[in-house]
C-alpha cells in the first residue's frame, strides 16, 4: 500500500467516523465528487489522482495530499487566475480552454513521473 492509498483509506475511515455510521465507497466518491471506479483505483494503488481531482481531494480532505504525492500544489493566485481567465472567455471558447489546460496538465504530470489514465 502506498503512502497515498494508506492516507486515503484513513481519510475514508475518518469521514465515516465523522458521520457516525458506516458508509459505502460510492457515498465517499459522491462526497469527493469523483467516480466510484476512480476512487477504487486510488484506494487500490492502481493510479494516483491528477488534475482537477487533486484539487477536489485537497479541498475536501486536506492539502497534505500534495506532500504525500510529492506534487507542488497550485498557488491560490494561480487557481484564482485560471478561474478568472475561464470565466472571462466567451462560452464558445471555454471548451478549447479546458482542452488546452487538460493537455498542459497531462504533459506536466508525465514530465514529473505520473501517468494519467482516463
C-alpha positions as CSV (number, residue, x, y, z in Angstrom):
1,X,0.0,0.0,0.0
2,X,1.4,3.4,-1.0
3,X,1.5,6.4,1.3
4,X,-1.3,7.9,-0.7
5,X,-3.7,4.9,-0.6
6,X,-3.0,4.4,3.1
7,X,-3.7,8.1,3.7
8,X,-6.9,8.0,1.6
9,X,-8.1,4.9,3.4
10,X,-7.5,6.6,6.7
11,X,-9.4,9.7,5.4
12,X,-12.3,7.4,4.4
13,X,-12.5,6.0,7.9
14,X,-12.3,9.5,9.4
15,X,-15.1,10.6,7.2
16,X,-17.2,7.7,8.2
17,X,-16.5,8.3,11.9
18,X,-17.5,12.0,11.4
19,X,-20.8,10.9,10.0
20,X,-21.2,8.3,12.8
21,X,-22.0,5.3,10.7
22,X,-20.5,3.0,8.1
23,X,-20.7,4.4,4.6
24,X,-20.1,3.0,1.2
25,X,-17.3,3.9,-1.2
26,X,-20.0,5.1,-3.6
27,X,-21.1,7.7,-0.9
28,X,-17.5,8.7,-0.3
29,X,-17.0,9.1,-4.1
30,X,-20.1,11.3,-4.2
31,X,-18.7,13.4,-1.3
32,X,-15.4,13.8,-3.2
33,X,-17.2,14.5,-6.5
34,X,-15.4,11.7,-8.4
35,X,-16.5,8.4,-10.0
36,X,-16.6,5.3,-7.7
37,X,-14.3,3.5,-10.1
38,X,-11.8,6.3,-9.9
39,X,-11.9,6.3,-6.1
40,X,-11.5,2.5,-6.1
41,X,-8.4,2.8,-8.3
42,X,-6.9,5.3,-5.9
43,X,-7.6,3.1,-2.9
44,X,-6.1,0.0,-4.7
45,X,-2.9,1.8,-5.8
46,X,-3.8,1.5,-9.4
47,X,-3.4,5.2,-10.3
48,X,-2.7,8.4,-8.4
49,X,-5.2,11.3,-8.7
50,X,-4.3,14.0,-11.2
51,X,-5.5,17.4,-12.4
52,X,-8.8,18.6,-11.0
53,X,-9.2,15.5,-8.9
54,X,-6.1,16.6,-6.8
55,X,-7.8,19.9,-6.1
56,X,-11.1,18.1,-5.2
57,X,-9.3,15.9,-2.7
58,X,-7.3,18.7,-1.2
59,X,-10.4,20.8,-0.8
60,X,-12.3,18.1,1.0
61,X,-9.6,16.1,2.8
62,X,-6.6,18.4,3.2
63,X,-3.7,19.9,1.3
64,X,-1.2,17.4,2.6
65,X,-2.2,15.4,-0.4
66,X,0.4,17.4,-2.4
67,X,3.1,16.4,0.0
68,X,2.1,12.8,0.0
69,X,2.2,12.7,-3.8
70,X,5.2,15.0,-3.9
71,X,3.4,17.3,-6.3
72,X,3.6,21.1,-5.9
73,X,0.2,22.5,-5.0
74,X,-1.4,25.1,-7.2
75,X,-1.0,28.5,-5.6
76,X,-4.2,30.3,-4.7
77,X,-3.3,33.1,-7.1
78,X,-2.8,30.5,-9.9
79,X,-6.2,28.9,-9.2
80,X,-7.9,32.3,-9.0
81,X,-6.3,33.5,-12.3
82,X,-7.3,30.3,-14.1
83,X,-10.9,30.6,-12.9
84,X,-11.0,34.3,-13.9
85,X,-9.5,33.6,-17.3
86,X,-12.0,30.8,-17.9
87,X,-15.0,32.9,-16.7
88,X,-13.9,35.8,-18.9
89,X,-13.9,33.7,-22.0
90,X,-16.9,33.6,-24.4
91,X,-18.8,30.4,-23.8
92,X,-17.8,29.0,-27.2
93,X,-14.1,29.4,-26.3
94,X,-14.4,27.6,-22.9
95,X,-14.2,24.0,-24.3
96,X,-10.9,24.8,-26.1
97,X,-9.5,26.4,-22.9
98,X,-10.4,23.2,-21.0
99,X,-8.8,21.0,-23.7
100,X,-5.6,23.1,-23.7
101,X,-5.5,23.0,-19.9
102,X,-6.0,19.3,-19.9
103,X,-3.1,18.8,-22.4
104,X,-0.9,21.0,-20.3
105,X,-1.7,19.2,-17.1
106,X,-1.2,15.8,-18.8
107,X,2.2,16.8,-20.1
108,X,3.3,18.3,-16.8
109,X,2.3,15.2,-14.9
110,X,4.1,13.0,-17.4
111,X,7.2,15.1,-17.2
112,X,7.1,14.6,-13.4
113,X,6.7,10.9,-13.4
114,X,2.9,10.5,-13.2
115,X,0.8,8.7,-15.7
116,X,-2.7,9.8,-16.5
117,X,-5.3,7.1,-17.1
118,X,-8.8,8.1,-18.2
